[in-house]
Amino acid sequence: MAEQTTTESKHARHFALPSAYTILFGLIVVMSIATWFIPAGTYQLDKDGAPVPGTYHTVPSHPAHILVDSLTAPINGLYGIENAKGNISYYNTGVLFGAIDVALFIIVIGGFLGVTMQTGAIQAGIDRLVAKLRGRERWMIPILMCVFALGGTTYGMAEESLAFYSLVITVMIAAGYDAMTGAAVVLLGCGIGTYGSTINPFATGIASGFAGVSISDGLVLRLAMLVIGLALGIFFVLRYADRVKRDPTTSVVANMKEANITHFSAGGGGTLASVMTGRQKVILATFGLAFGVMMYGVIPWEDLGIGLPTLWWWFPEMTASFILFSIVIGMIGKMSEIALTNAFVDGARDLLGVALIIGIARGITVIMNNGQITDTVLNWAEQAVGDASKTAFAIVMFALFLPLSFLIPSSSGLATVAMPIMAPLAGFAHVPASLVVTAYQSASGIMNLFIPTSAVVMGGLAIARVPYGTYLRWVWPLLALLVGLTIVALAVGAATS
């Protein structure tokens, strides 16, 4: 009994942030209450539906029914319809306001990834790369970080990376490095790829959609941030790895050296693939082609003056495309109908939580719009940044997204909550909305490199047997460099807009 009481008291004293679902639903309730206190108001809109600076005026208040509207907000957030008066309800006739198109896209992407992972092509590709570089392990650090960054920047590779920690760490320890080196290759590779996201549908795609811009807008700036940020990350890890190989006592986990050698050589790491089949190579090529087709479909070639046909794709067409590629990859992999559908459903199930987060997050905007306080908040923000320069505006956006990313570690959830409010501010400051998207994704990417609410950070460090505090003390100089890079990039982007 005494031991049980002691254990319970320890659990009682342990603090943990609530889940993203709870945080977002709590924000819905807070916004419902806020509609009783925040004055209602609206802007005049231009022909494109954007608010016109300086035209804000108050209107009669429309406070929410706190219980009923809070419960129905996530439903409206998924498939609510906006009528001519701006009211959002699932009983309306008008235009779709809910994010069901985005949520369905996320679910289908999950199915697509599930089918691809089921074929073993991605795992075999990385395993084969590791096998080929044995004996030249120093080259593995930049090459593997680039591979993982490619996954991060294209499809937001995160949880999938957990399967590779043991394999990479095993090889790094055998080569004379340590567990931190192996963990950093995977964690920072994927993380910096997400930080410099180019076409990641879970971050850039969703944020661009809610900001009303194409995923290709701001691509050049994001690509530059990816290349420079990845170069900084590779230099940071290589510098540490070389120091550890010269003097193992400089390892941040030197006290665990013998235990880690035993652990990761005694079945703790996976086996290296000796053969990658031709079928798996074709699947990897098809996997890359799927994202290439998505990118081609959404880029407005006509607006760029490039003589290529513009498809004007958005979420419905992209969703259909990934359904097609799921089937094609399943057929190439000679998966049976049962295996294909099961892999697709299992993959979709893995991202169902993300789809639900989008609905809940969009519900916050529903409450604000129905209570007609969204424009009031915009007006307050307009007054706050009204005299700010373009550069100051971009940096302030980045600074605002940092704490928001801690509270809402889900990149898709944060985009759904923040973009409808933050993106219109760009028009007031005379900068492109794509710059707000870049500020959002870079802030979210940096925070998800170290925050304890990230399952990838905590899970990866647990596999590597690296204490969280040790990792924080080790990685903070790189985080500071990435923050500095972001500020400079946003300043340049604002100045040249």
N, C-alpha and C positions, 0 to 999 in steps of 0.2 A: 504493500500500500504506500509506504514511504517513497519507494522508487517511482511508483506511478504518479504520485503527487508532484515529485520533483520534475519528472518528464513533462507533465501537463503544464507546470508553471513555466518551464523553459519555452514550450510552444506558445504559451500565452504572451510571453514577453517578446517573441519573435515578430518583427514587423515585416509585412510584405505588401507591396502595392497591389491593389485590386486589378483584375483583368481588364483588358481594353473594353470588353463588353460592358462591364460595370461602370467604368469611367464614362463611356459614351452615353449610356442610359442615364447616368447621373446628370450629365450635361443637358440631356433632354429635359429632365425635370427642372433643372436650374433655369433653363431658357423659358420653360412654361411659366415659372414664377416671375421671371424677368419681364414677361409681356404685361404684367400688371403694374410695373413701375417705370419701364423705359417708354418714353413717348413714341407713338407711332408716327411714321412719316414716309415720304416717297420722293424719289427723283423723277424728273422728266427723262424720258428715254430717247435716244437717237434712233435713226432708221435701222440700225443693227441691233437694237435692244440694249445698248450699253447706257449706264447712267451718265447724264450730262453734268459736269462739275458746276457747282453754284446754283443748281435748280432745286435743291432740297427744300421741302415744305412739310409742315406737320399735317396730320389727318386725324380723324376720330380714332380712338384706340380700339383694338380688337383683342382683348386679353384671352388667353387660352383657358380651356377647361382642364385644369392641371392633371387630374387622374385620367380622364378619357383621352385627351389629346396626347398625353405622354405615352399611353399604351398603343395608340394607333399611329404615332409618328413613324416608327420603323416600317410599318406596313405602307404608309404613304411614301416613305423614303425609298421603297422598292418599286412600287407601281402606281404612285399617286399621279393624278392628271391635273394640270394647271389650266384653269378656265380663263376667259378673257379679262376677268377682274383681278387675276393674280392669285386667286385662292386655290389651294391644292387639296384634292380629295380623291379617293379611289372611286367615288360616285360621279365625278365630274365628266364632262366631255370637253376636249381641247387637245393640248399637246402633252406628251409624256414628260413629267418632271422627275419621277423616280428613277433610281439607278439600276433598274432590273437588267437593262442591256449591259451595263458594266459588270454586274454580279454574275450574269450568265456567261459572259466572256471569261471571267476568272474561273468559274467552275469548269468550262470547257478546256481552258489552258491547263488546269489541274489534270483533267483526263488525258490530254495530249502528253504531258510530262509523265504521267503514270504508264501509258503505253510504251513510251520511249525507254523509260527506266526498266520496264519489264523485259525488254529485249536484251538488256545488259550492255548495250552499245556504248553508253556514256561511261559506265564503270570500266568496261574493257578498254576504251580509248585512253583513259587516264592511267589505268594499270599498265598498259602497254608502253605508254610514254615513260613511266617510272622505270620499267624494266629496261628499256633501251638506254636510259641514262645512268644505269648503275656503273659506278667507277668514275663518273663525271658528275657527282652529286651537287657540286657547286653550281653547275649550269641548271640543275633542277629548280633551284630557287627562283630565278627570273622566269624560266619557261613555265613552270607550274603556276606561278602567280599570275602570269599573263593568261593562261588557260582558265583559271578560276575567275579572273577579272572579266574575261569574255562571257562566262556564264552569268556573272553578276550584272553586267551592263546590258545584256540582251534579254534575259528572262528572270532576273532577280534571284539568281542561285543563292539559296540560303540554307534551309533545312536539309536540302539534298546533299550539301557539302559534308554533313556529319558522317556520312558513310566513308569518307576518305581520310579522316584524321588518323586513325590507327595505322593505315597503310603508309601514309607520308611520314608520320612520326617514326615508325619502325625503320624506314630507310634512312632518315636523317640521323637517328641515333647510331645506326650501324656505320654511317659515314663519318662519325666523330663529332656530330653536332649534338643538340639536346632537344628535349620535348618542346621547349618554347619555340625553337626554330621551326619545327614541323607544324605546330599549331598556327604559328604566324603566317606560314605560307598559305594555308587554307583560309584562315579567318580574315587576314588582311587582303588576300587576293580577291575573294568574293566581295568583301566589304568595300574595298576601294572601287571595284567594278560597279557596285550599286551606288556608291557616292557619285561616280562619274557616269551615271546611267545615260545611255543614248536612246535605246528603244525599249527599255524595260517596261512591259505593259502594266505591271503592278504598281509602278511608281510614276514614271514619266507619262505613260499612256493615260492612266486614270486622271492624273493632275492636269494634263493637257486637255482632256475631254471636259472637265469641269471648268477649266479656264477659258474654254471656247477657242483654243488654238490647235493647230496640227502638231502631232508628235515630232515632226521634223523642224518646227520652229525652235530656234536656239540650239540646234544640233551641233553646229560648229564649235560654239563655246563649251558645250558639255563634253564634246570629244577632246578638246584641248585640256579641260580639267581632268578627264580620265587619263590621258597620256602623261601629263605632268604629275598627277597624284600617284599614279602607278609607279612612275620612275622614282618618286620620293620613297614610296613604300618598299620597293625592291632594294634601293640603296640602304634603307634603314635596316632591313632584315639581313642583307648580305654583310653589312658592317658588323652586326652583332654576331652572326654565324661564324665569320672569319675569326673574330676575337675569341669565341668559345673554342674553336678548333685549335687555336694556338695555345690557349690556356683554359682548360675546362673549369678551373676554379672561378672564372669570371661569369659562369652561367648563373642566371637568376634562380635556377632550380638545381644548383650544384649539390645541395644536401640530399637530393633525391636521385643522384646519378646512378648508383648501383641498383637501387630499387626499380628505376625506370628501365635500365638495361634488362633486368630480369623480367619485368612485366611485359615489355614490348617485344621481347624475343621469345617469350614462352606462350605464343598464341595470342598475344595482345594485338598484333597487327594483322592484316589479312595476308593473302598469298598474292604473289605477283603474277599477272597473266602472261603466259609465254606466247600465246597466239591470239591475234585479233582477226576474226574471220572477215572475208570479203563482204558477207552479208551485213555485218556490223558496220563496216566502213560505209556501205551504201546508206544504211540507216542514219549514221551521223551526218552524211552529206544531205540527206533529205530533211533531217532535223534543222540544220542550218538554213536550208532552202525555205522552210516554213517561215522563219523570221525574216528572211530576205523578201519573200512575197508580201508579208505583212507591211514591211517598210516601203516597198514599192507602191502598194495599194493606197497608203495614206499620204504619200508625198504629193503635193500639188505641183506637178511638173510644169503645167501651163503657167502658173503664177511665177515660177522661177525662170521662165523664158527658155526652158529646155524642151526640145522637140520630141518629147515622149508622151504617149497618151496618158492622161490623168484618169484614174479610176474613181476618185473621190470616195474611197472606202472609209468607214468608221466602224464602231463596235459590232453591228450586225454582220457586216461582210467579213471582218476579221474573225469573228466567232465561227462562221461557216467555214472559213478557210482552215482553221485549226481542226475542225471536225473532219474535213477531208484529209488533212495530213495525218491525223490519228489513224484513219482507216488505211491510208497508203503505207504507213510505217508498220502497222499490224500485218498487212499483206506481205510486205517485204520480209518481215520477221517470221512468216509462215505461222502466225498465231491462229489458233482455232477461233471460231466465232465466240465461244464461251470465254476463252482466255482473253480475247481482245476486249469484249464488253466488261469483263470483270476487272481488267487492268484499268480501263477507262473510268469505271465507276469508283474503283479504289482511289485513283488519282484525283478524281473530282471530289471525293469525300475529304481528302487531305486539305483541300482549299475551300471547303464549304464554310468553315469558320470565317475566312476572309470575306466571302460573299455576304455573310450575315453582318459582319462589321460594317460593310459598305451601306447596307440598308439602315442599320442603326445610326451610323454617322450622318447619312443623308437626312434622317429624321430630325436632326437638330436644325438644319436649314429649313425644313418644312414648318417647324414651330415658329421660327423667326420670321419667315415669309408670311405665314398666315396671320401672325400677330403684327405684321407690318413694322417690325423693329430692325430688319436687316439694313434698310437704307439709313436708319438712324445711326446704327453702328458704323456704317460706311461714312456717314457725315462726320462723326466724331473722328474717325481715322483720317478723313480728308483734312479736317482742321489741324490734326496733329502733324501731318506730313505736308501740309499745304505749302509751306515755305522751304521744304527740304529740296536739296538738289537731287538730280537723278541718281548720283552716286550714293548720297546719304540714304535715299529711299531704298535702294537695292540692299545696302548693308543692314538697314533697320529691319527689312523683311527677313533676312537671314537670321538676325538676332532673335526675332520673334519666333521663328520656327524651331530654334534650338530647344527651349523649354517645352514647346508643344510636342516635339518629337519624343521627349522623355515621358510625358504624360500619355501620349498615344504612340507607342512604338510601331504599331502597324502602319506601314507607309501608305497603303491604300486607304485605311481609315482616316489618317491625317489629311490626305489629299481630298477626300470626300467632305470632310468637315471644313477645312480651311480655304480651299480654292474658291468656292462661290463668294466668299467674303473678301479674301485677299486680292484675287485677280483683278476685280474692278478698280482697285486702288492704283493699279499701274496706269490706267487712263488718266487719273488725276495728276500723276507725276510725269506723264508724257513718256513713259517707257513701255516696251512691249510686255504683254502678259507672260510671254515665255520666260522672261527674266525672273518673274515671281516663281514660276515652275522650277527654274534652276536653283533659286534660293531655297525653295522647299526641299528638293531632293538632295541637295548637298548637305543641308542641316540634318535631314533624316539619316542620310548615309553616315555622317560623322558620328551622330549619337548612337547609331546601331553598331558601331565598332566597339563600344565599351559599356553601354548601359546594362545594369543587372536585370532589367525587365526583358532583355532579348534572350529568347530560348537558344538561339544559335551561339551567342557569346558564352552563356553559362554552360550549355551542353558541350561545346567544343573544348572549353577549358577543363571540364570534368573528364572528358575522354583523355586529354593530354596530361591530366593530373597536375595542372598548373593552378595554384591558388589565385583567386580573383584579385586580391590586393597586390600580389606580385605582378600580375599582368598589367594592372593600372599603372603602377610605378614604372614599368618598362615601356608602355606604349604612349604615355602622355606627350613626349616630345614630337612624335609623329602626328598626333592629334592636333597639336599646336601648329605644326607646319601646314596641315590640311586646312585649318581654320584661316591661316594667313593666305594660303593659295585661293581659297574661296572668296575672301574679301577683295583680293586683287582682281580676280576674274570677274566678279560682279561689278566692280568699279569700271573695268574696261568695257564690259558689256553695256553698262548704263551710258558711259561716255560716248560710245560709238553707235548708240541706238538712234 
